[in-house]
């Protein structure tokens, strides 16, 4: 039997639950470990939210700005972010320059029409 995975056909693999006590215990321990990790993640998310809320309340730091700064600090990719921002600014400038040129063309045409 085949199924679609990301737009491609893939053979469906049937899972058969192991019955040996050792394999069952191994799955149970893995699931418990993953669940413990999820609990730690939830706790850390709550801690981050508390920190963010405190800075918003005491300093007026917007949540989005806190998230941006924290993400930048964590990933240590300031240069990459600045470079991407420069590319974005250049694209915007190019688009705005085209609009300004059109506006200037229209003004010139309008002034020539007035002269006629």
C-alpha positions in Angstrom: 0.0 0.0 0.0 1.3 3.5 -0.8 0.4 6.8 0.7 1.2 10.4 -0.2 3.9 12.1 1.9 4.9 15.7 0.9 3.3 15.1 -2.5 5.4 12.0 -3.2 4.3 8.4 -3.1 5.8 6.5 -0.1 5.3 2.9 1.0 3.3 2.8 4.2 5.1 0.9 6.9 2.9 -1.1 9.2 3.9 -0.9 12.9 3.5 -4.0 15.0 3.7 -3.3 18.7 6.5 -5.4 20.2 5.4 -8.0 22.8 8.6 -8.8 24.5 8.8 -7.3 28.0 12.2 -5.7 27.2 10.9 -3.9 24.1 7.7 -2.8 25.8 9.7 -1.4 28.7 12.1 0.4 26.2 9.1 2.1 24.5 7.6 3.0 27.9 10.8 4.5 29.2 11.3 6.5 25.9 7.8 7.9 26.1 8.3 8.9 29.8 11.6 10.6 28.9 10.0 12.5 26.1 7.1 13.5 28.3 9.5 14.7 31.0 11.2 16.8 28.3 7.9 18.3 27.3 7.2 19.2 30.9 10.5 21.0 31.1 9.8 22.8 27.9 6.4 23.9 29.2 8.0 25.2 32.4 10.6 27.1 30.5 8.0 28.7 28.3 6.1 29.8 31.4 9.3 31.3 32.8 10.0 33.2 29.5 6.5 34.5 29.6 6.9 35.7 33.2 10.1 37.5 32.3 8.5 39.1 29.2 5.4 40.2 31.2 7.6 41.7 33.9 9.6 43.8 31.5 6.5 44.9 29.7 4.9 45.9 33.0 7.9 47.6 34.5 9.7 49.0 31.5 7.0 49.1 28.8 9.1 46.8 26.6 6.7 45.4 23.9 6.4 41.6 23.8 7.4 41.5 20.1 10.5 43.5 20.8 11.5 41.3 23.7 11.0 38.2 21.6 13.1 39.7 18.8 16.0 40.7 21.1 15.9 37.4 22.9 15.8 35.3 19.7 18.7 37.4 18.3 20.7 36.9 21.5 20.0 33.2 21.7 20.9 32.5 18.0 23.9 34.9 18.0 23.1 35.8 14.4 23.1 39.6 14.5 25.3 40.0 11.4 23.0 37.7 9.4 19.9 39.6 10.6 21.4 43.0 9.7 22.4 41.7 6.3 18.9 40.5 5.6 17.5 43.8 6.8 19.8 45.7 4.4 18.6 43.6 1.5 15.0 44.2 2.5 15.7 48.0 2.8 17.3 48.0 -0.6 14.3 46.3 -2.1 11.9 48.7 -0.5 14.1 51.7 -1.6 14.0 50.4 -5.2 10.3 50.0 -5.1 9.8 53.5 -3.6 12.2 55.0 -6.1 10.1 53.7 -9.0 7.0 55.1 -7.4 8.8 58.5 -6.9 9.9 58.4 -10.6 6.3 57.8 -11.7 5.1 60.7 -9.6 7.8 63.0 -11.0 6.9 62.0 -14.5 3.3 62.8 -13.9 4.2 66.2 -12.4 6.3 67.0 -15.4 3.6 65.9 -17.8 1.0 67.9 -15.9 3.2 71.0 -16.0 3.7 70.6 -19.8 0.0 70.3 -20.3 -0.5 73.5 -18.4 2.0 75.3 -20.7 0.1 74.2 -23.8 
